[in-house]
Amino acid sequence: MKLLKALSEISGAPGREEHVRALIEEEIKACCDEMHTDTMGNLICFKKGSNSDAKKVMLACHMDEIGFYVRFIDDDGFLRVQQLGGFDTRNLFARRVRIEAGDGTFYLGNMNPAGKPIHVAGPEERKKIPMISDFAIDVGMNGEEAKKTFRPGDPITLVQDFVEMGDLATGKCMDNRVACWLGVRVLERVKAPKDDLYVVFTVQEEIGIRGATTAAFEIGPDIGIGLDVTLALDLPGGSGGDHITKLGEGAAIKIMDSSMVSDKGLVDAFVEIAEKHEIPFQFEILPFGGTDGAAMQRVRSGAKSITLSVPCRNVHTVTETIHKGDLEATIALLEKFLS
């Protein structure tokens, strides 16, 4: 959990994943045959396969988290924001944020929507759900100071401590630092892959599956495996088929989401491995949402693709929560498949 904590708490808005990439590079530099960063910022790690007719297998683990850029600074010193990814604004009230200025210095701020406090707000005002354009960040500076310190395009991420709660772990951006954790562990544990293995830590997934598209075009994989989280709706208010997945019931083998339908042969292969080795698993059908798996499926002449997901409660909040057993089930599935 030490690595997952570090990955969770570090900042990496879409297009500004360099801090996450540096952390991962330090972890895996002795675990791969080759490693390079491409033009977009994807970290591409390669291990040579043992088969004489080795296929190319690509694992995609996106590094970015939902976040913001500074859009403009008003005359009173408040920062206004441009969102990067899908936020439910009901989860953004009274949030601590971290802003990285152009010189690399990090500053803390408080983000709140414009409006009256509950003490003086009328009944209708209390019901209003704000838009992103209503939010502003207080950095404790006047207008002149703020405009000297920040500029449009400075990245902003939410702040939250990583916490273990029994078998669970919770914090910000389990989506998708969980997959980064898996990618690191694959490189450490799979000593002799049967096929040529490319573990790619991708950029800009949250704003359109962008990095995985260019990386897959470079690699031209035969098999693509997206690694991500998925919805676990095993919470008060959800029931039965609405759960999508449940925490603690194992790795989620994706059948489909709104961006892709997984290759049936790969689905069958992972199910066979799970059943043979008694690895806990569950099926995932996600009505809306997409992953890097879709990018690998579509590039060049296409690749057989699937996504393996780790169930996660409270996705796209700062209290994203996963089960440690589901992490181990997912890495066990990957180890057996790749070896």
N, C-alpha and C positions, 0 to 999 in steps of 0.2 A: 504493500500500500504506500510505501514511501515514494515510489516512482509515480503512482497514480495521483498522489497528493501534489507533487511538484508539477505534473502535467495539468492538473485541474486549476491550480492557482495562478499559473503563468498567463500572460496576456497574448492573444493572437487573433485579432479581428481579421476578417477576410481581406486579403491583399497585404496584410502586415503580420505574417506568420513567422517572422525571422527569429523571434525569441524561442518559440516552440521548436523550430527546426534546429537551433543551436543546442538545445537541451537533448533532443533525440540523437543528434550527431555524436555528442559526447558519450551517450549510452551505448551506441552500436558500432562505433568506429572499429572495434576489433572483431566484429561478428559477421562481416560480409566481405566478399572478394573485391567488389568495386562499389563506389559511392560517388554520386555527383548531384549537383543542384542544377536543374534546367532553367531555361529563360524565365519561366513564370514563377519559379520558386519551389517547385516540387522537389522533394528529396528522394532520389531514386537509388535504391540499394539492391545489389545483385549478388546472388549465390549460384555458382555453377552446378548444374544437375549431374547426377551420376549416370543416367541413361545415355546410351550412344545416340538414340533418336529422340533426345529430350524435347519436350514441348516447352513453350513459354507460359508460365503461370504468373499472373500479376495480382497482387493483393493491394487494394487501395484503402488508405486510412487517412481521412482528411484532418488536417491540423487546425483549421480555422474554427472560430466560435462566432455565434451571433453577437453583433456589437454595433458600433456607431462610428461615424466620422464627425468631427466638428464641421458644421455647415456654415455658421457665421458667429461672430462675437458682437453682442449688442453694446450700446454705449454705457450700460450699467455694469458690464463685466460678466454677464451671463453667457454661457456657451449654448448655442442651439445646435440640434443634432440631425444627422441624416442616418436613418437606420440601415443596417446591413444584416438582413435575415428576418425571419418571422417572429415578431414579438407580439404577445398579448399585452396590451398596455395596462391591463388590470394588475399585472405582476410587476410593474415598473415604479410604483409609488415609493417614495422615500428610499431610494437606492443609493448606496455608495458606489462611485465609479472611479476608474483609474484612467487618466489621460496621459498619453505620451507626447510631449512637445517635440518640435523639430530637432532639438539638440540631444534627444534621447533621454531627457529627464522626465520622470513620472511624477504626476501631481494627482492628489485625491480631490474629489468633489462630491457634492450632494445633488442628485437629480430628482426633480419633482415636477409635476405638471402645474401650469399656471392655474390660478383659481383661489377661491376663498377657503380658509380653514373651516373645519366642520362646526366650530363654535359660532360662526356668523353666516354660514352658507344656508340658503333656503332649501326646502325639500327637493325641488327639481334640480338644483345645482348639485346636490349630493348624489343624485342618480347618474349624472353625466359621466360617460366613459370617455376619457381624453384621447386625442389623436397624438401621434408622435410629434407633430408640429407644435403641440402645446407644452412639451417638456423643455426644461432649461436646467443647466448645470451651474450651481453656485460653487466657484472656486476660491472665494474669499478675496477677490481682487476687484479694484475698480476698473472701469472701461479701458483706461489707458494702459494699466498694468497687464490686463488680460490680453489686449491686442498686441502687446509687445512679446508676450509669452507664447501665445497659441496662434495657430493659423488654420484656415479651412483644410481639411484632410487629415488632421491629427487624429489618430485612432483612440477610441474610447471602449473600454470593456467594463463589465460589472465586477464587483469585488465580493467574494464570499470565501470563507474558510472551508476547507475540506474536512469532513468529520466522519469517523467510523461509528456506526450504531449497531453493535452486535455483528450480525452477518451482512449488514448493509453498509454501503459507503455513499455519502452524499456531498454535493458541492456544485459549483458551476461547471458548465461545459463538459459534463460526462459525455455529452454529444459534442465532440467526438474524440475526446482524449482517451476514452476507453479503447477505441480502435487503435490509437497511437500506442497505448500500452500493449495491446495484442500484437501489433507489428514488431515492436521491440522484442517481445517474448518469443515470437516466431523466429526471428533472426538469432536469438540466443540459443533456443532449444532445438531447432531443426538443423542438426549438424551436417546431414548429408541428404539434401532434397533429391528426389528421383528425377525431377524436371528442373529446368532453369527457372529460378525463383527471383522475381522482382517484387520487393516490398516497397511500395511507393507511398510516401507521406505527402498527401496532396494539399493544394491550396484552393481557396475560393469555392468550396462545395456549397456553402450556405447561401450563395448568391447565384447559383446556376450550374453547379457541377462542372466548373470550368477547368481547374487544374488537372483533374483526372482525364479529361478529354484530350488535352495536348500530350500528357504523359503516355496514354494508351496509344496515341497515334505514333509516338516515337518507338515504343516497345513492340507494338503489334502482337499482343498476347493471343495465345490459342485458348486459354482459360482465364477468365477474370473473376475474382472474388472480392466483392465489396465488403468492408467491415464497418459496422455502424451500430447505433442503438436503435431501438424501436419502442413504440408506446407500450407501456404496461399500465393498463387502466384498472388494475385490481385495487381500487380505492373506493371509499364511500361514494355512491352515486353511479357506479358502473356495475354491470352484472352480465353473466353468461357470455354470449358471443361478442359483447361490446368490449371485452377485456383486451383483445388483440393478442397480448401475451401476459404472463404473470411472473412476478419475481420469484426466483428460487426453483423454477421448473425447468431450467436448463437453457442451452443455446437456442436461439430462434432461427430456424431454417426458412428463409423467405420464399414463399410461393410467388407473390406478386406485390407490387405497390403501383402507384399511378405513373411511375416512370419506366417500369420494366416488368416482364414476366421471366422468372428464373428458368434456366435450361432444365428440362425435366430429368435428363441424364445426370446432371450434377445434384439435383435434389435427391434423386434415388441413391446416388453414391454416398452422400452425406448421411442419409437415413440408414443405409446399410452399415456404415462405419459406426454410427451411434448405437445401433441395436447390437451389433457384434461385440462392441467393447463396453456396453452398458453405460454409455455417456448420456446424461439427461438432455433431452431436446424437446422442442415444441415447434409447431408450424406457425408461420406468420403470414397473414393476409392483411395488408395495410391499405385502406381505401384511398388515402391521400398522403403524398410525400414521396421523396425519391432519394437515391443514394448514388455514390460513385459507380456502383455496379452497372447502372444504365449507360454510363459513358463508355465503359469497356465493351459493352454489348454492341455498340453502334459504330465504333470507329473502323475505318478502312472497310474490309469485307465482313466485319463482325467477329465476335468471339463468343464462345459458350460462357455464359456468365450467371452468377448467383450472388446473393448477399447473405452473409451470416450476421445476425443481430444480437446484441445484448439487451434484454428487456430493461426499460428505464421508466421510472415514475417521474411525473412532473417535467416532461421534456420542454425545453426552451424556457426554463426558469433557473433561478440560482439554487434551487433545491433538487436538482436532478439526482435520482437515487437508483443505485444498482445493487445487485446481490453478488457477493464475492463468489458464490458457487456457480453462478451463471458465467462469470469470467473464466473460471477454471474449466467449465464444460466447453466453452468456445475454443479455448486454446488447445484443449485435448483433441477436439474434432479436427482442428487445423493441423496439429502435429501428425495425427494418423493419416490424414489425406495427403499431406506433402511428403511424408516419409515412405 
